[in-house]
Amino acid sequence: MTNYALAAPAALVRPFRIALAESASRSEVGAVYGGFGLAIAGVLGYAAIADGEVRQGVLITVAAASAGMALGRLAAAVLGDRTAFYPNWCYFLVELVAAVSLFAVCVA
């Protein structure tokens, strides 16, 4: 998905009914969904070969970021209008599973 965000940012956010008419908007989506996603993939890749406190720190940080996104979606659902399962609840579940899985690895 990250490369898709960099290559076609408008298409990536289309399921959310967001239009990216300006280049600054497309740049923002590419940076947040694309660049940030690449960075997270990179540190998780490093954590796969690292050990000790650095590995633990990476896993906790990425788990917290995923949990924060899931909680943000939940709060938006409670405070806002009803949303369809896809994309909002689908991504909520993905983020929640990622957070729980990474936290579980940390305590194992």
N, C-alpha and C positions, 0 to 999 in steps of 0.2 A: 504494500500500500504506500510505503514511503516514496518509492520511485515514481509512483503514479501521482503523488502529490506534487512532486517537482515537475513532472512532464505535463500533467493536465490538471492543474489545481481547480479549475472551474468544474470539471467533470467529477472530481472527488467530492466536492461539497454539494453537488446537484441534488442528491437524495434528501438533503436538509432544506431544500428550496432556497438556497443562498445563491445569488447571482454575483459574479465577480466581474463587474463592468470595467473596473479600473486596474491598471497595472500594479498599483500599490496593494490592492486587495489580493490579487493573484500572488504577489510576492509574499504577503503575510501568510497565506495558506501554505505556500511552498516552504516558508521558513518554519512555521509551527508544526505542520503535519509532516513535512518532508525532512527538513534539517534536524529538527528535534528527534524525529523517529530514527534517523540515521545515527545520531549520537547515542540514543538509548540502545539501539542494536549493537553499536560498537562497544559500549561499556558492558552490556550483557555478554558479548563475545569474549571480552577480556575476563569477566568474572568466571566464565566457563573454564578458563585455564589457570586462573589465579587461585590463591588459597588465603586463608587467614582473614584478618580484619578488612582488607581491601575488598575481598569477595563479599563478605558479609555486608559491608557498607554499600556496595553497589546494589546488591539484592534488596536491601531494606529501602534504599532510595527509590529504586524503580517500583517496588511494591507500593510505597507511599504515594508516588505519582499516579499509579494506576488506581489506587483506592480513592485518591482525591478526585480523579476524573469521574469515577463511578458515583461518588457521593455528590458531585456537582450535577450529574445527570438526574440523580434521585431528588435532589433539592429543587431542580428546575421543574421536575414532574409534579412535585407536591405544591410548589408555589405558582406554577403556570397551568397551561391548558393540557388536556390529555394528548398524548402522542402515540403514534402507531408503533408496533413492535420494531419494525425496521425503519429507520436506522437507530433511533435512540435507545430502545430497550435491548436491542441486539448488542450494541456497543457497550451498554451498561454491563451486560452479562460477561462479555469478553474481558472488560476491565476488572470486574469483580473476580473472575476466575484467575486472571493473571496476578492480581494482588494477593489473593488467598494462597495461590500456588507458590509465589515467591516468598511470602512470609513463612509458609510451611517449610520450605527448604532451609530457611534461616534457623528455625528452631529444631530441625531434625539433627 
